[in-house]
Amino acid sequence: MAPRASLKIGFCLFLVLLNFSNSESRPPPAPYLSKMSKQKALMQIKVLKASIARQAAAAAAGSGFTDSKRVSPGGPDGHHH
């Protein structure tokens, strides 16, 4: 029985490998940064730096999101929701 079981396992392994050989891989990617994407990357870096500067200025001025402008819903337990 052992030779027959190993034959079945070998055949299954062969079928799995055959299935992988038929699949195609993706083509290699183009160069990561072309001229246009370098310009876009520099623009994104500038925007990110400006955003960080605005957030730092707002945090320094104390106008962050720490104060809630929501009104309590009222009712018997106003802070329930």
C-alpha positions as CSV (number, residue, x, y, z in Angstrom):
1,M,0.0,0.0,0.0
2,A,2.8,2.4,0.7
3,P,4.1,2.6,-2.9
4,R,0.6,3.3,-4.1
5,A,0.1,6.1,-1.6
6,S,3.4,7.7,-2.4
7,L,2.4,7.5,-6.1
8,K,-0.8,9.4,-5.4
9,I,1.0,12.1,-3.4
10,G,3.6,12.4,-6.1
11,F,0.9,12.8,-8.8
12,C,-1.0,15.4,-6.7
13,L,2.3,17.3,-6.2
14,F,2.9,17.1,-10.0
15,L,-0.5,18.5,-10.7
16,V,0.0,21.4,-8.3
17,L,3.3,22.3,-9.8
18,L,1.8,22.0,-13.3
19,N,-0.9,24.5,-12.3
20,F,1.7,27.0,-11.1
21,S,3.7,26.7,-14.3
22,N,0.7,27.8,-16.3
23,S,0.2,31.0,-14.4
24,E,1.8,34.2,-15.7
25,S,3.6,36.8,-13.6
26,R,3.1,40.5,-13.9
27,P,5.6,42.3,-16.1
28,P,8.4,44.1,-14.2
29,P,7.4,47.7,-13.2
30,A,8.6,50.7,-15.0
31,P,11.3,52.8,-13.3
32,Y,9.8,53.9,-10.0
33,L,10.2,57.6,-10.5
34,S,10.0,59.1,-13.9
35,K,10.4,62.8,-14.5
36,M,6.7,63.5,-14.1
37,S,6.4,61.4,-11.0
38,K,9.5,63.2,-9.5
39,Q,7.7,66.5,-10.0
40,K,4.6,65.1,-8.4
41,A,6.6,63.7,-5.5
42,L,8.3,67.1,-4.9
43,M,4.8,68.8,-5.0
44,Q,3.5,66.3,-2.5
45,I,6.5,66.9,-0.2
46,K,5.8,70.7,-0.3
47,V,2.1,70.2,0.4
48,L,2.9,67.8,3.3
49,K,5.5,70.3,4.8
50,A,2.9,73.1,4.6
51,S,0.3,71.0,6.2
52,I,2.7,70.0,9.1
53,A,3.6,73.7,9.5
54,R,-0.1,74.7,9.7
55,Q,-0.8,72.0,12.2
56,A,2.2,73.0,14.4
57,A,1.1,76.6,14.3
58,A,-2.5,75.7,15.3
59,A,-1.2,73.5,18.1
60,A,1.1,76.4,19.3
61,A,-1.8,78.8,19.2
62,G,-4.0,76.4,21.1
63,S,-6.7,76.3,18.5
64,G,-6.6,72.5,18.1
65,F,-9.6,70.2,18.3
66,T,-9.6,70.0,22.1
67,D,-12.7,72.1,22.6
68,S,-16.0,70.5,21.7
69,K,-18.6,72.8,20.2
70,R,-21.4,70.2,20.5
71,V,-24.4,70.9,22.6
72,S,-25.6,68.4,25.2
73,P,-28.7,66.5,24.1
74,G,-30.5,67.3,27.3
75,G,-33.0,65.0,28.9
76,P,-32.6,63.2,32.3
77,D,-28.9,62.3,31.6
78,G,-27.5,65.0,29.4
79,H,-24.1,63.3,29.1
80,H,-25.4,59.9,28.2
81,H,-24.9,60.2,24.5
